[in-house]
């Protein structure tokens, strides 16, 4: 009995494999909406307070006037085409003060020399023009073939000898064209595409004294328009005005 019992193979008790709990479905994570990007467009319009000859009511530099004719009015006027665009303009008190002064009758040295009849220019006037009436980007000068021609003819020799050689060579026509073209070049293309400057721009050369009167009347109009157009856009809620010293 003992041997039989010992010779009998015991059948192992089957074991059950451990079962894993059913996987829980994880809902997909929603991609968060991108945060809006807030963009503030701020244009900083400034000019330092330029030296002014009080007796002559004349500033020594033209930059308040010519930036008004080339930039300040046009940048604001452009926004009227895009009423949903809102921007901020920073206008400095020194800029506003000089704009008001020019609107009231002050001029700058470049303006005074440019409006002088060409046949009345002094040698000093002409030297000043040769030195300063090309103070603008060469890329802009290249838009005006006659202006480029005058620059090329003047050359790069700004010594007294070089200036005197150009003065001896130029006629009233060259001086008058330079008087006009310096100021046309400092006028925004949008205004050059409209009358009264469209005709002058298309004329391109051989300007008259009457042409200069038209040009400077338009420059004065644009200077006087800087503050009103910003006021109009501010009251419409399209722009905000800030000021810094």
Long-range contacts (C-beta under 8 A, 24 or more apart in sequence): 40-88, 41-85, 41-87, 41-88, 42-87, 42-88, 42-89, 42-90, 42-242, 43-75, 43-87, 43-88, 43-89, 43-90, 44-90, 44-244, 45-71, 45-72, 45-89, 45-90, 45-91, 45-92, 45-95, 46-90, 46-91, 46-92, 46-94, 46-95, 46-244, 47-92, 47-94, 47-95, 47-98, 48-94, 49-94, 49-97, 49-98, 50-98, 50-108, 52-101, 52-106, 56-112, 57-105, 57-106, 57-107, 58-106, 58-107, 58-108, 58-109, 58-112, 59-98, 59-102, 59-106, 59-107, 59-108, 59-109, 60-108, 60-109, 61-108, 61-109, 61-110, 62-108, 62-109, 62-110, 62-111, 62-186, 64-95, 64-98, 64-99, 64-102, 64-108, 64-223, 65-102, 65-108, 65-111, 65-219, 65-223, 66-183, 66-186, 68-99, 68-102, 68-219, 68-222, 68-223, 68-226, 69-183, 69-186, 69-187, 69-188, 69-191, 69-218, 69-219, 69-222, 69-223, 70-186, 70-187, 70-188, 71-188, 72-226, 73-188, 73-222, 73-225, 73-226, 73-229, 74-188, 74-190, 74-191, 76-226, 76-229, 76-230, 76-233, 76-239, 77-190, 77-229, 78-190, 79-233, 79-238, 79-239, 80-233, 83-238, 85-238, 86-237, 86-238, 86-239, 86-240, 87-238, 87-239, 87-240, 88-239, 88-240, 88-241, 88-242, 89-230, 89-239, 89-240, 89-241, 89-242, 90-241, 90-242, 90-243, 90-244, 91-230, 91-241, 91-242, 91-243, 92-243, 92-244, 92-245, 93-243, 93-245, 96-227, 99-223, 99-226, 99-227, 100-227, 102-220, 102-223, 103-220, 103-223, 103-224, 110-182, 110-183, 111-183, 111-216, 111-219, 113-179, 114-179, 114-180, 114-182, 114-183, 114-212, 114-216, 115-179, 115-212, 115-213, 115-216, 116-179, 117-209, 118-172, 118-173, 118-175, 118-176, 118-179, 118-209, 119-172, 121-175, 123-167, 126-163, 126-167, 126-170, 126-175, 127-163, 127-167, 129-175, 129-178, 129-179, 129-182, 130-154, 130-158, 130-163, 130-166, 130-167, 131-158, 131-163, 133-178, 133-179, 133-182, 134-182, 135-182, 136-182, 136-185, 136-186, 140-185, 141-185, 143-185, 144-181, 144-184, 144-185, 144-204, 145-204, 146-177, 146-181, 146-204, 146-205, 147-177, 147-178, 147-181, 147-182, 147-185, 150-174, 150-177, 150-178, 150-181, 173-206, 176-207, 176-208, 176-209, 176-212, 177-205, 177-206, 177-207, 179-207, 179-212, 180-207, 180-211, 180-212, 180-215, 183-215, 183-216, 183-219, 184-215, 187-218, 187-219, 187-222, 191-218, 191-222
